[in-house]
């Protein structure tokens, strides 16, 4: 599970950097590398980054939980 969290965080960072490039310089790196915004490769990467972002929301909620790791949100057993 820790490996998946690292992958999700990496994808979230890639998405954030790409959106930063779009916002500041009107340059979409992912689309440029993968053949345009409507190419299948770019759409797959955008979808995977979006799913990682949704999973990132759950990681954010778990980090803000004050249960000390004993609730179902954190997937840890009560101490």
PyMOL CGO cylinders between C-alpha atoms (Angstrom):
from pymol import cmd
from pymol.cgo import CYLINDER

trace = [
    CYLINDER, 0.00, 0.00, 0.00, 2.91, 2.34, 0.75, 0.3, 1, 1, 1, 1, 1, 1,
    CYLINDER, 2.91, 2.34, 0.75, 4.20, 1.81, -2.81, 0.3, 1, 1, 1, 1, 1, 1,
    CYLINDER, 4.20, 1.81, -2.81, 0.82, 2.83, -4.27, 0.3, 1, 1, 1, 1, 1, 1,
    CYLINDER, 0.82, 2.83, -4.27, 0.78, 5.95, -2.12, 0.3, 1, 1, 1, 1, 1, 1,
    CYLINDER, 0.78, 5.95, -2.12, 4.23, 6.92, -3.42, 0.3, 1, 1, 1, 1, 1, 1,
    CYLINDER, 4.23, 6.92, -3.42, 3.10, 6.36, -7.01, 0.3, 1, 1, 1, 1, 1, 1,
    CYLINDER, 3.10, 6.36, -7.01, -0.05, 8.40, -6.38, 0.3, 1, 1, 1, 1, 1, 1,
    CYLINDER, -0.05, 8.40, -6.38, 1.97, 11.25, -4.88, 0.3, 1, 1, 1, 1, 1, 1,
    CYLINDER, 1.97, 11.25, -4.88, 4.36, 11.18, -7.84, 0.3, 1, 1, 1, 1, 1, 1,
    CYLINDER, 4.36, 11.18, -7.84, 1.43, 11.38, -10.26, 0.3, 1, 1, 1, 1, 1, 1,
    CYLINDER, 1.43, 11.38, -10.26, -0.12, 14.23, -8.28, 0.3, 1, 1, 1, 1, 1, 1,
    CYLINDER, -0.12, 14.23, -8.28, 3.15, 16.15, -8.46, 0.3, 1, 1, 1, 1, 1, 1,
    CYLINDER, 3.15, 16.15, -8.46, 3.41, 15.51, -12.21, 0.3, 1, 1, 1, 1, 1, 1,
    CYLINDER, 3.41, 15.51, -12.21, -0.14, 16.78, -12.66, 0.3, 1, 1, 1, 1, 1, 1,
    CYLINDER, -0.14, 16.78, -12.66, 0.52, 19.86, -10.54, 0.3, 1, 1, 1, 1, 1, 1,
    CYLINDER, 0.52, 19.86, -10.54, 3.69, 20.70, -12.46, 0.3, 1, 1, 1, 1, 1, 1,
    CYLINDER, 3.69, 20.70, -12.46, 1.90, 20.23, -15.77, 0.3, 1, 1, 1, 1, 1, 1,
    CYLINDER, 1.90, 20.23, -15.77, -0.94, 22.53, -14.67, 0.3, 1, 1, 1, 1, 1, 1,
    CYLINDER, -0.94, 22.53, -14.67, 1.64, 25.05, -13.49, 0.3, 1, 1, 1, 1, 1, 1,
    CYLINDER, 1.64, 25.05, -13.49, 3.23, 25.01, -16.94, 0.3, 1, 1, 1, 1, 1, 1,
    CYLINDER, 3.23, 25.01, -16.94, -0.19, 25.45, -18.54, 0.3, 1, 1, 1, 1, 1, 1,
    CYLINDER, -0.19, 25.45, -18.54, -1.08, 28.32, -16.23, 0.3, 1, 1, 1, 1, 1, 1,
    CYLINDER, -1.08, 28.32, -16.23, 2.19, 30.23, -16.44, 0.3, 1, 1, 1, 1, 1, 1,
    CYLINDER, 2.19, 30.23, -16.44, 3.40, 29.48, -19.95, 0.3, 1, 1, 1, 1, 1, 1,
    CYLINDER, 3.40, 29.48, -19.95, 0.41, 27.98, -21.82, 0.3, 1, 1, 1, 1, 1, 1,
    CYLINDER, 0.41, 27.98, -21.82, 2.52, 24.87, -22.42, 0.3, 1, 1, 1, 1, 1, 1,
    CYLINDER, 2.52, 24.87, -22.42, 1.07, 21.41, -21.84, 0.3, 1, 1, 1, 1, 1, 1,
    CYLINDER, 1.07, 21.41, -21.84, 4.11, 19.14, -21.43, 0.3, 1, 1, 1, 1, 1, 1,
    CYLINDER, 4.11, 19.14, -21.43, 2.14, 15.89, -21.16, 0.3, 1, 1, 1, 1, 1, 1,
    CYLINDER, 2.14, 15.89, -21.16, 0.17, 16.61, -24.33, 0.3, 1, 1, 1, 1, 1, 1,
    CYLINDER, 0.17, 16.61, -24.33, 3.30, 17.72, -26.17, 0.3, 1, 1, 1, 1, 1, 1,
    CYLINDER, 3.30, 17.72, -26.17, 5.25, 14.59, -25.24, 0.3, 1, 1, 1, 1, 1, 1,
    CYLINDER, 5.25, 14.59, -25.24, 2.36, 12.24, -26.00, 0.3, 1, 1, 1, 1, 1, 1,
    CYLINDER, 2.36, 12.24, -26.00, 1.17, 13.71, -29.30, 0.3, 1, 1, 1, 1, 1, 1,
    CYLINDER, 1.17, 13.71, -29.30, -1.49, 16.29, -28.45, 0.3, 1, 1, 1, 1, 1, 1,
    CYLINDER, -1.49, 16.29, -28.45, -4.25, 16.74, -25.91, 0.3, 1, 1, 1, 1, 1, 1,
    CYLINDER, -4.25, 16.74, -25.91, -6.68, 14.46, -27.70, 0.3, 1, 1, 1, 1, 1, 1,
    CYLINDER, -6.68, 14.46, -27.70, -4.21, 11.60, -28.30, 0.3, 1, 1, 1, 1, 1, 1,
    CYLINDER, -4.21, 11.60, -28.30, -4.98, 8.33, -26.56, 0.3, 1, 1, 1, 1, 1, 1,
    CYLINDER, -4.98, 8.33, -26.56, -1.71, 8.39, -24.60, 0.3, 1, 1, 1, 1, 1, 1,
    CYLINDER, -1.71, 8.39, -24.60, -2.30, 11.86, -23.21, 0.3, 1, 1, 1, 1, 1, 1,
    CYLINDER, -2.30, 11.86, -23.21, -5.90, 11.04, -22.31, 0.3, 1, 1, 1, 1, 1, 1,
    CYLINDER, -5.90, 11.04, -22.31, -4.76, 7.92, -20.44, 0.3, 1, 1, 1, 1, 1, 1,
    CYLINDER, -4.76, 7.92, -20.44, -2.12, 9.89, -18.52, 0.3, 1, 1, 1, 1, 1, 1,
    CYLINDER, -2.12, 9.89, -18.52, -4.65, 12.63, -17.70, 0.3, 1, 1, 1, 1, 1, 1,
    CYLINDER, -4.65, 12.63, -17.70, -7.13, 10.01, -16.46, 0.3, 1, 1, 1, 1, 1, 1,
    CYLINDER, -7.13, 10.01, -16.46, -4.52, 8.24, -14.30, 0.3, 1, 1, 1, 1, 1, 1,
    CYLINDER, -4.52, 8.24, -14.30, -3.34, 11.55, -12.82, 0.3, 1, 1, 1, 1, 1, 1,
    CYLINDER, -3.34, 11.55, -12.82, -6.98, 12.44, -12.10, 0.3, 1, 1, 1, 1, 1, 1,
    CYLINDER, -6.98, 12.44, -12.10, -7.53, 9.13, -10.30, 0.3, 1, 1, 1, 1, 1, 1,
    CYLINDER, -7.53, 9.13, -10.30, -4.35, 9.74, -8.30, 0.3, 1, 1, 1, 1, 1, 1,
    CYLINDER, -4.35, 9.74, -8.30, -5.71, 13.15, -7.35, 0.3, 1, 1, 1, 1, 1, 1,
    CYLINDER, -5.71, 13.15, -7.35, -8.93, 11.59, -6.09, 0.3, 1, 1, 1, 1, 1, 1,
    CYLINDER, -8.93, 11.59, -6.09, -6.96, 9.10, -4.05, 0.3, 1, 1, 1, 1, 1, 1,
    CYLINDER, -6.96, 9.10, -4.05, -4.85, 12.00, -2.77, 0.3, 1, 1, 1, 1, 1, 1,
    CYLINDER, -4.85, 12.00, -2.77, -7.99, 13.48, -1.24, 0.3, 1, 1, 1, 1, 1, 1,
    CYLINDER, -7.99, 13.48, -1.24, -8.42, 10.35, 0.87, 0.3, 1, 1, 1, 1, 1, 1,
    CYLINDER, -8.42, 10.35, 0.87, -4.76, 10.50, 1.93, 0.3, 1, 1, 1, 1, 1, 1,
    CYLINDER, -4.76, 10.50, 1.93, -5.25, 14.13, 2.91, 0.3, 1, 1, 1, 1, 1, 1,
    CYLINDER, -5.25, 14.13, 2.91, -8.31, 13.26, 5.01, 0.3, 1, 1, 1, 1, 1, 1,
    CYLINDER, -8.31, 13.26, 5.01, -6.43, 10.47, 6.76, 0.3, 1, 1, 1, 1, 1, 1,
    CYLINDER, -6.43, 10.47, 6.76, -3.53, 12.80, 7.59, 0.3, 1, 1, 1, 1, 1, 1,
    CYLINDER, -3.53, 12.80, 7.59, -5.94, 15.26, 9.21, 0.3, 1, 1, 1, 1, 1, 1,
    CYLINDER, -5.94, 15.26, 9.21, -7.64, 12.53, 11.27, 0.3, 1, 1, 1, 1, 1, 1,
    CYLINDER, -7.64, 12.53, 11.27, -7.00, 12.85, 15.00, 0.3, 1, 1, 1, 1, 1, 1,
    CYLINDER, -7.00, 12.85, 15.00, -7.78, 9.26, 15.94, 0.3, 1, 1, 1, 1, 1, 1,
    CYLINDER, -7.78, 9.26, 15.94, -4.13, 8.26, 16.48, 0.3, 1, 1, 1, 1, 1, 1,
    CYLINDER, -4.13, 8.26, 16.48, -4.55, 5.49, 13.93, 0.3, 1, 1, 1, 1, 1, 1,
    CYLINDER, -4.55, 5.49, 13.93, -7.50, 3.69, 15.50, 0.3, 1, 1, 1, 1, 1, 1,
    CYLINDER, -7.50, 3.69, 15.50, -10.31, 4.46, 13.06, 0.3, 1, 1, 1, 1, 1, 1,
    CYLINDER, -10.31, 4.46, 13.06, -11.42, 2.80, 9.83, 0.3, 1, 1, 1, 1, 1, 1,
    CYLINDER, -11.42, 2.80, 9.83, -10.20, 5.80, 7.84, 0.3, 1, 1, 1, 1, 1, 1,
    CYLINDER, -10.20, 5.80, 7.84, -6.59, 5.02, 8.74, 0.3, 1, 1, 1, 1, 1, 1,
    CYLINDER, -6.59, 5.02, 8.74, -6.99, 1.23, 8.28, 0.3, 1, 1, 1, 1, 1, 1,
    CYLINDER, -6.99, 1.23, 8.28, -5.23, 0.53, 11.56, 0.3, 1, 1, 1, 1, 1, 1,
    CYLINDER, -5.23, 0.53, 11.56, -6.46, -1.54, 14.45, 0.3, 1, 1, 1, 1, 1, 1,
    CYLINDER, -6.46, -1.54, 14.45, -7.29, 0.06, 17.76, 0.3, 1, 1, 1, 1, 1, 1,
    CYLINDER, -7.29, 0.06, 17.76, -4.37, -0.01, 20.21, 0.3, 1, 1, 1, 1, 1, 1,
]
cmd.load_cgo(trace, "trace")
